[in-house]
């Protein structure tokens, strides 16, 4: 029994639509939690071409599929110009807290945070406290709005908030000067609340969809905390392909 030409075209179109598009992975939160000395094996996707990573105090170049540091093994595959898939493996260590993937200046940094013994124990003055921000990937299909938080252990931090894959600044906290507030230039930003709570500066942002996948970044010093909001659950792209293929097979009597 031959496969109908129309079915082949439909399957090919579905595959083509999936390939080359940045997608998040099902269940990915960009958070790794385990007990100290336990093995971890973590995979995530990045929205473009990244060239180096920051692992706490280390600066590691991505080269020839390798991005390993003394704290973990790291490999990557450049699936397309719009997506890189990264795998991190190693043993949980108190030294490992942040992995931040960096690229050209016009691409959003992507953050993975590590909770040793399932807790966050870095209370350095002026540092971002990601325990109040996770998950860092929000699956928001069927949601009208999403609220995210950046909490900083200081009431007078220098911080900048960005939106988009290309990193456009919309709010900046400064010392001895009023904040620079450009939220009105971004209609998808519905509300930004800035509060002092128990020695923390807490920035709470409520947004609606702008793109299929939106990015919001909080920068303090050399640390970036990026939320990825997937409004369309593109992680299901290949599930759609499988559904189309099964439907075609049923249609021809398999």
N, C-alpha and C positions, 0 to 999 in steps of 0.2 A: 504494500500500500504506500503510495507516494504522499509526501507532505505537501499540502496545498500551497501554491505560490503566495497567496494572500496571507496565510499563516506565517510563512517564512519572513515576509516583509514586516509583519507586526512584531514578531519576536526580535528581528534585527533592529527595528526602530526602538524597541524597549531597551535592548542592551546598549545601543548607542546613546540613548538618553541618560543611562546610568553612568556610563564611562565618561570620565572627564569632569564630572560634577562633584564639588565638595560635599561629602556626606559625613554625618556623625555615626558612630557605631552604637548598635543597640546596647543599652545598659551602661554606656560610658558616662562617668561623672567627673573625670579628670581628678579623681581622689584615690589614693592607694592607702589602705588601712591594714595593718598586720602587727603582730607582736615582734619585739626586737629579736633579730637573728632569724626570723622566719623568712622563707623564700617568697618573693613576689614575681609575678609575670603579668605585665600590663601592656595593653595596646591602645593607641589612640590615633586619630587622624588630625592633620593640620591643614589649614585652608590655603595652601600655596607652597612656594619654595622657600625653605628655611635653611640658614647657613651655619648657625652655631646655637649652642644652648648654654644657659647659666645654671649650674648646679651648686647652689649655695655660693661658695667662694671660687668655684672653678669656672673657667670659660673654655668650652669644648667645641672644636670645629666639626661640622658634619662633612664627611669626606668618604667617597667610595662606599656608601652604604653603612658606614660605621660612625657612631657618635658616643662611644663608651667613655666612662670616666672611672676613676679609682673606686667609686661607690656603686657602680652598676654597669651591666652590659647594655648597649644600646645599638639597635640596627634600624635602618629606615629604607623605605621603597618610595621613590617618586612616581606615583601612579599617573599623574598628569601635571600640567603647570598649575592646576588648581587644587591638587591634593597630594599630601605626603602621609604615608602610614608609618608609624613609629612603634617599635616594641622595646620595652624596658624590662630587664630581668636582673635580679640580685637578691641580697639579703637586707632586710630592714635594719636600719642603723639610725641612731640618734643624730648622726651627722647629716642625714639626708632629710631635708624638709621641702625644698623647692627645686623644681626643674622648670626652667622657662625657656621655651624655644623662640629664637629670634631670627629675623631675616632682614631684608632691606628696610630702610626707615619708614617706608610707606605701607608696611604690613603689620598686622596686629600681633603682638607677642601672645603665645599660648602657654598657659600655666598648668602644671600638674603639682599637686601638693601631697605630701606623705605624712600620715598620722601614725607615728610609732606607738605601739601599745594602744592604738585606736584613740589617741588623744593628741592635742596640740599643746606643746609645752614651751614654746618660744615666746617669752613675754618681754622681749627687748623693747625699750622705750622707743616709740616712733614707728614700730613695725606693724604691718598688716596682720590682722588676726583672722585667718581664713576659716576657722571653725564656725564663724557666723555667716559665711558666704556660700558654703557648699550646699548643693552640688554646683559645679562650675559649668556643666552642660545642663540646660533646662529643656526638656522635651515639652513644647508648648502647643502641640496640635490641639485644636478646638478651644484654645484659651484666647480670650480677648485682650488680656493684659498679663504682664509678668512683673513681679517685684523682686529686686535683688539688693544686696547689701555689701558695702565695703566698710569694715570696722578697723580703726587704727588706734593702737595703744598710745595715745597722746591727745591732749585737747587742743594743741597748737601745731598740727602737722603741716608740712608742705606736701600737698597732694594735687594731682591732676586727674581728671576724669575724661575719658575718650569714648567716642562711639564710632562704630563701623570698622570694616576690614582695613580701611586706609587710615585709621587713627586720627579722627578729627576731635580736637579738644573742645569740650563744652562747659567745663567748670574747673576752676583752679583755686585752691586754698593757699593764701600767702601769709607771711608774717608781717605784722604791723601795717596791714593794708586790707581793705575789703576784698572779698573774693571776686574773681572774674567770672561772671555768670552769663553764659551764652545759651542757656537751655531754651530760650524762646526762639532760637534759630532752628530748633529741631522739633517739629510738631509731633514726632512719635514719642517724645519725652513728656509724659503726662504730669509727673510730679517728682521733685527732688527735695527730700527732707534731710537737713543737716542738724544733728543733735549732739550734745555732750552727755554721755551716759557712763558713769563710774570710771572716770579717767580715760574714756575712749571717745574719739570723734567717730560718729556713726553716720554714714551717708546711705540713705535708703532711696532707691530709684524705682519708679514705676513707669513702664513703657508699654507701647503697643507695637504691633508689627510694622516694620519698614521694608525689610528684605525677607526672603525665604528663611535665611539664617542671619541673625544679627549678632554683633559683638559689642560688648561694653567692658571697658578696661579702667582699672583704678591703679595709678602709679604713685608709689612712695619711694623715694630714693632710687635704687637699682631694681626694686621689686615691682613686678606687674602682676595684677590679679585680673584675669579676663573671664567674663561670663560669655558663653556661647548659647544663644537662644535659638533653638530649631523649631520654627513655627509649623513646619510641614512634615516632620518626622521623615526626612529624606533617608534616614537609616533603613527605611523599609523599601528602598528603591528596588533592591534585588528580590525582595519578597513579591513585589509587583511583577517582576519578570517571571518568577516561578509560577505565579498564578496565571499569567498569560500563556505560558508554555503548557501548563496542565490543561487549560481550557482548550487550547488548540489540539492537544492529543485526544481529549475526550470528543472533540468535534469530528475527528477523522476515525474514531472508533477504537483507539488503543485502550 
